[in-house]
């Protein structure tokens, strides 16, 4: 009986101790300057304090004033971020030779060729986009945005020459035609070629040993980038064939997996649904 009673009392103390430690953790979060710039951490800390019952733990504490102050502080920080972010981003990237233009104000978004950046100040997060696809979500700090921009641009440009991409895309088109018993000139959904093009993108190391660590990533973003570059360079015909793209209109754009957005400029372009080739002398 004594052991059982001691175990029961210990369990009650442990339960209270865990609740007190949660309150301590939440309060420590709200005392850190860096933490106050992380809305996610602040929101979680406030949630814990709102749900806490200090009186039940024998503590004479009231978190009401602290929670009100924190809410006001967070609103102030959101306002300050909106005022400072655009100016700081523009200064940061233009010092590196990258142009920066605001596209929209609500939500705030910027053109950083060839990418766009949208900012959620309530969450203090920025999202880097290409071809309306999210590349990365990161803290809304200009230096972090610049680093991400440089990283992704380097990855996209470390691909293959446009001429080689044209040939890979044409071979993928022919392969897909064979798979579906199609005829030359038939339109094929553009995303259907992605897997075939991705295989052409692999190097000899992967072909010799096709395991995950030897695979070179090739996804929708890179294909959209390669197609956009092909169009900019005017390389839509080669080796006697002309590449054609069918625009997606109306309801066909709703299923984003069935279409691909090809940019003419950051954030601007057209969704395309299909691809086909025709002979130049046809």
C-alpha positions in Angstrom: 0.0 0.0 0.0 2.8 2.4 0.9 4.6 1.8 -2.4 1.4 2.3 -4.4 0.6 5.5 -2.5 4.1 6.9 -3.1 3.9 6.0 -6.8 0.5 7.7 -7.0 1.8 10.9 -5.3 4.9 10.9 -7.5 2.7 10.7 -10.6 0.7 13.7 -9.5 3.8 15.7 -8.8 5.3 14.7 -12.2 2.1 15.8 -13.9 2.2 19.2 -12.2 5.9 19.4 -12.9 5.4 18.8 -16.7 2.7 21.5 -16.8 5.0 24.0 -14.9 7.8 23.2 -17.3 5.6 23.9 -20.3 4.7 27.3 -18.8 8.4 28.0 -18.2 9.2 27.1 -21.8 6.5 29.3 -23.1 7.6 32.3 -21.0 11.2 31.8 -22.0 10.1 31.9 -25.6 8.5 35.3 -25.0 11.6 36.7 -23.4 13.9 36.1 -26.4 14.2 38.8 -29.0 14.9 36.3 -31.8 11.9 34.3 -30.8 9.6 37.3 -31.1 10.6 37.5 -34.8 9.3 33.9 -35.2 5.5 34.1 -35.3 5.2 30.3 -35.2 7.1 30.1 -31.9 5.2 33.1 -30.4 1.8 31.6 -31.4 2.6 28.3 -29.8 3.9 29.9 -26.6 0.7 32.0 -26.3 -1.5 29.0 -27.0 0.2 27.1 -24.1 -0.2 30.1 -21.7 -3.9 30.5 -22.8 -4.6 26.9 -21.9 -2.6 26.9 -18.7 -4.3 26.9 -15.3 -1.7 28.3 -12.8 -4.2 28.3 -9.9 -4.7 24.6 -10.2 -0.9 24.3 -9.6 -0.9 26.5 -6.6 0.6 29.5 -8.6 -0.8 33.0 -8.2 -0.2 34.0 -11.9 -2.3 35.8 -14.5 -1.1 35.8 -18.1 -3.7 38.1 -19.5 -1.6 41.3 -19.6 1.4 39.4 -21.1 -0.8 37.9 -23.8 -2.3 41.3 -24.7 1.1 42.9 -24.8 2.4 40.1 -27.0 -0.5 40.4 -29.5 0.1 44.1 -29.8 3.9 43.6 -30.2 3.3 41.1 -33.0 1.0 43.5 -34.9 3.7 46.1 -34.5 6.4 43.8 -35.8 4.3 42.8 -38.9 3.9 46.5 -39.7 7.6 47.2 -39.3 8.5 44.2 -41.5 6.2 45.5 -44.3 7.9 48.9 -44.2 11.4 47.6 -44.2 11.4 44.4 -46.2 11.1 45.8 -49.7 13.7 48.4 -49.3 16.2 46.0 -47.7 15.6 43.4 -50.3 16.1 45.8 -53.2 19.3 47.1 -51.7 20.6 43.6 -51.0 20.0 42.1 -54.4 20.8 45.1 -56.5 24.2 45.3 -54.8 24.7 41.8 -56.4 23.5 43.0 -59.8 20.0 41.5 -59.6 17.0 43.6 -60.5 14.1 43.8 -58.1 10.6 45.1 -58.7 7.5 44.9 -56.6 4.7 43.0 -58.5 1.9 43.2 -55.9 1.4 44.8 -52.6 -1.1 42.5 -51.0 0.2 39.9 -50.7 3.6 41.6 -51.2 5.5 39.9 -54.1 8.7 40.8 -56.0 10.2 40.0 -59.3 13.8 38.8 -59.0 14.5 37.4 -62.5 14.0 34.6 -63.2 12.2 34.1 -59.9 9.4 35.7 -57.9 9.3 36.1 -54.1 6.1 36.3 -52.1 6.1 37.3 -48.5 3.8 36.4 -45.6 4.6 38.9 -42.9 2.1 37.4 -40.4 4.3 34.2 -40.5 7.5 36.1 -41.3 8.2 33.7 -44.2 9.1 34.2 -47.9 8.5 31.8 -50.7 10.7 31.6 -53.7 8.8 30.7 -56.9 9.5 29.8 -60.5 6.8 29.0 -63.1 4.2 29.4 -60.3 5.8 26.5 -58.4 7.2 26.9 -54.9 11.0 26.3 -54.8 11.6 27.0 -51.2 10.0 28.5 -48.1 12.5 30.4 -45.9 12.6 33.2 -43.2 11.7 36.6 -44.7 15.2 38.0 -44.5 16.7 39.6 -47.6 20.1 37.9 -47.2 18.4 34.5 -46.9 16.3 35.3 -50.0 19.4 36.3 -52.0 21.2 33.1 -51.0 18.3 31.0 -52.0 18.0 32.8 -55.3 21.7 32.2 -56.2 21.5 28.6 -55.1 18.4 27.8 -57.3 19.7 29.7 -60.3 23.0 27.8 -60.2 21.1 24.6 -60.1 18.8 25.5 -63.0 21.7 26.7 -65.2 23.9 23.6 -64.4 21.7 21.6 -66.7 22.3 21.1 -70.4 22.5 23.2 -73.6 19.2 24.1 -75.1 20.1 22.1 -78.3 20.5 19.0 -76.2 17.3 19.6 -74.4 15.4 20.0 -77.7 16.7 16.6 -78.8 15.8 15.0 -75.5 12.3 16.4 -75.6 11.9 15.2 -79.2 13.1 11.7 -78.3 10.7 11.7 -75.3 7.8 12.7 -77.7 8.7 9.8 -80.1 9.0 7.4 -77.2 5.6 8.4 -75.8 4.0 8.1 -79.2 5.3 4.5 -79.5 3.9 3.7 -76.0 0.4 4.8 -76.9 0.5 3.7 -80.5 0.2 7.3 -81.7 1.0 8.8 -85.0 3.6 11.6 -85.7 2.0 14.9 -85.2 -0.4 13.7 -82.5 -0.7 16.0 -79.5 0.6 14.5 -76.2 0.0 16.0 -72.7 3.2 17.9 -71.9 3.7 16.5 -68.4 3.6 12.9 -69.9 7.1 13.6 -71.3 8.6 14.6 -68.0 9.8 11.1 -66.9 11.4 10.4 -70.3 13.2 13.7 -70.3 14.3 13.1 -66.7 16.0 9.9 -67.8 17.8 11.6 -70.7 19.1 14.1 -68.1 21.0 11.4 -66.2 24.7 10.9 -66.7 26.7 7.7 -67.3 27.1 7.1 -63.5 23.4 6.7 -63.1 23.0 4.5 -66.2 25.8 2.3 -65.0 24.2 2.0 -61.5 20.7 3.4 -61.4 20.4 4.0 -57.6 18.9 7.0 -55.8 22.2 8.6 -54.9 23.3 8.7 -58.5 20.1 10.3 -59.7 20.2 13.9 -61.0 16.9 15.5 -60.0 14.8 16.7 -63.0 11.3 17.9 -62.2 8.6 20.3 -63.3 10.5 23.4 -62.4 13.6 22.5 -64.5 11.5 21.4 -67.4 9.6 24.7 -67.3 12.9 26.6 -67.1 14.4 24.6 -70.1 11.3 25.3 -72.2 11.3 29.0 -71.3 15.0 29.2 -72.2 14.3 27.3 -75.5 11.7 29.9 -76.4 13.8 32.9 -75.4 16.6 31.6 -77.6 14.3 31.0 -80.6 15.3 27.3 -80.7 11.9 25.9 -81.5 13.0 24.1 -84.6 16.0 21.8 -85.2 17.0 18.8 -87.3 14.0 19.3 -89.6 11.4 19.4 -86.9 9.4 22.2 -85.3 8.2 22.0 -81.7 4.6 23.2 -81.0 2.9 23.8 -77.7 -0.8 23.8 -77.1 -2.0 26.5 -74.7 -4.3 25.5 -71.8 -7.4 27.6 -71.5 -10.5 27.8 -69.4 -11.2 24.8 -67.2 -8.1 22.9 -68.5 -5.9 25.0 -66.2 -7.6 23.8 -63.1 -5.7 20.6 -62.8 -2.2 21.9 -62.3 -0.7 18.4 -62.6 -1.9 18.2 -66.2 -0.4 21.5 -67.4 2.9 23.4 -67.2 3.4 27.1 -66.8 6.0 28.5 -69.0 7.2 32.0 -68.2 7.9 34.9 -70.5 9.0 37.1 -67.6 9.0 36.6 -63.8 5.5 35.6 -62.8 4.1 36.2 -66.3 3.5 33.6 -68.9 1.0 30.9 -70.0 -0.1 27.4 -69.0 0.5 24.8 -71.7 -1.3 21.5 -72.0 0.1 19.6 -75.0 3.1 19.2 -77.2 3.6 17.9 -80.8 6.2 18.1 -83.6 5.7 18.8 -87.3 8.3 18.5 -90.1 9.6 21.8 -91.3 9.0 20.8 -95.0 5.5 19.5 -94.2 
